[in-house]
Amino acid sequence: MEEKEVFLTQEGLDKLREELENLHLHRRHEVAEKIRRAKEAGSTVNNAEYDDAKNEQAFVEGRILTLESMIKNAKIIEDDTHSDKVKLGSHVVVENQDGEKEEYAIVGSAEASPKDGKISNESPIGKALMSKKVGQAAQVKAPAGTIKLTVKNIKCYQA
């Protein structure tokens, strides 16, 4: 099965590598120590501390596998000093139908953080904005109804 490309900025890739390194060098050992202490405390049967540590170990190992796969399949969003249309890596200023302006950075889903203004190219707003030019409007279907966003400015990602 072919794995999906993971679109990341260089900054996003660096953060994933840093998290992976932390899991390998620190978290794995911390969890192993918790398991060892829980075993020393007595039987592993009906031992909540042991069960919690084993669950934590499963989570850490799962996250390591996920990060390794994401890093292996990473495709860096190329720096581009100018583009006349919205694409991965663009910083887009939009205006909604109420005249309110918002700025979004269009990133891959692995790097999305809406509270930080980073939206995925696969999100409803991200999809609607892709390939739009300054002055063009995008329609986004939301639970509260359709939102109209007009592209006011496009800047490309700068690391």
C-alpha positions in Angstrom: 0.0 0.0 0.0 1.4 3.4 -1.0 1.6 5.8 1.8 0.2 9.3 1.5 2.6 12.2 1.1 2.8 14.5 4.2 3.1 18.1 3.2 5.2 20.1 5.7 7.1 23.3 5.9 10.8 22.9 6.9 9.9 24.2 10.3 7.1 21.6 10.7 9.5 18.8 9.6 12.1 20.0 12.2 9.4 19.9 14.9 8.5 16.3 14.0 12.1 15.2 14.1 12.6 16.9 17.5 9.5 15.2 18.9 10.7 11.8 17.6 14.2 12.3 19.1 12.6 13.2 22.4 10.5 10.1 22.3 13.5 7.9 21.5 15.9 9.4 23.9 13.7 10.3 26.9 10.1 9.2 26.9 10.8 5.6 26.0 13.2 5.3 28.9 10.9 7.1 31.4 8.1 4.7 30.5 10.4 1.7 30.8 11.4 2.9 34.2 7.7 3.2 35.3 7.1 -0.3 34.1 10.1 -1.6 36.1 9.0 0.2 39.3 5.5 -1.1 38.9 6.8 -4.7 38.5 9.0 -4.3 41.6 6.0 -3.2 43.6 4.4 -6.6 43.2 2.4 -8.7 40.8 1.5 -7.3 37.4 -2.0 -8.8 37.8 -4.6 -6.1 39.0 -1.8 -3.6 39.2 -3.2 -0.2 38.0 0.2 1.4 38.0 1.6 -1.3 35.7 -1.4 -1.2 33.4 -1.1 2.6 33.1 2.6 2.3 32.3 2.0 -0.4 29.7 -0.8 1.8 28.1 1.6 4.7 28.1 4.3 2.6 26.5 1.8 1.5 23.7 1.0 5.2 23.1 4.7 6.2 22.9 5.5 3.4 20.5 2.5 4.2 18.4 3.5 7.8 18.2 7.1 6.8 17.2 5.8 4.7 14.4 3.5 7.5 13.2 6.3 10.1 13.3 8.7 7.9 11.5 6.1 7.3 8.7 5.3 11.0 8.5 9.0 11.9 8.3 9.7 9.2 5.7 6.8 10.5 3.5 7.4 14.2 4.1 7.3 16.5 1.1 8.7 19.9 1.9 6.5 22.8 0.8 8.9 24.7 -1.5 9.7 28.3 -0.7 8.4 30.6 -3.4 8.9 34.3 -3.1 5.7 35.1 -5.1 2.6 33.4 -6.4 -0.5 35.0 -7.8 -2.7 32.2 -6.5 -3.2 30.4 -3.2 -1.2 27.2 -2.8 0.5 25.1 0.0 2.7 27.5 1.9 0.7 30.6 1.1 -0.3 33.1 3.8 -3.7 34.4 2.8 -5.6 37.4 4.0 -9.3 37.0 3.4 -12.3 39.1 4.1 -15.7 37.5 5.0 -19.1 38.8 4.1 -19.2 40.9 7.3 -16.0 42.7 6.3 -13.8 41.0 8.9 -10.3 40.1 7.8 -8.4 37.0 8.8 -5.1 35.6 7.9 -4.4 31.9 7.3 -1.3 29.9 6.5 -2.1 27.0 4.2 -0.2 24.0 5.4 -0.4 20.2 5.2 -2.8 18.4 7.6 0.1 17.2 9.8 1.0 20.8 10.6 -2.4 22.3 10.9 -3.2 24.3 14.0 -6.3 26.5 13.5 -5.7 28.4 16.8 -2.3 29.5 15.4 -3.9 30.4 12.0 -2.4 27.4 10.2 -5.1 25.5 8.3 -4.8 22.4 6.3 -5.1 22.4 2.5 -7.6 19.5 3.1 -9.9 21.5 5.4 -13.1 23.1 4.0 -11.6 26.6 4.1 -8.2 25.4 2.8 -9.8 23.5 -0.1 -12.0 26.5 -1.0 -9.1 28.9 -1.1 -6.7 26.7 -3.1 -5.9 28.2 -6.5 -7.8 31.4 -5.8 -6.3 34.8 -6.9 -6.5 38.1 -5.2 -10.0 39.5 -5.6 -11.6 36.1 -6.1 -14.2 34.7 -3.7 -14.5 31.3 -2.2 -17.6 29.7 -0.9 -17.3 27.5 2.2 -20.1 25.4 3.5 -20.3 25.5 7.3 -22.8 24.2 9.8 -24.1 27.7 10.2 -24.5 28.2 6.4 -22.3 29.2 3.5 -19.5 31.6 4.2 -18.1 33.8 1.5 -14.4 34.6 1.7 -12.7 37.1 -0.6 -8.9 36.8 -1.1 -7.3 40.2 -0.3 -3.6 39.3 -0.2 -1.3 36.3 -0.8 2.1 36.0 0.6 4.2 32.9 0.3 5.8 31.0 3.1 9.1 32.3 4.4 11.0 30.1 6.9 
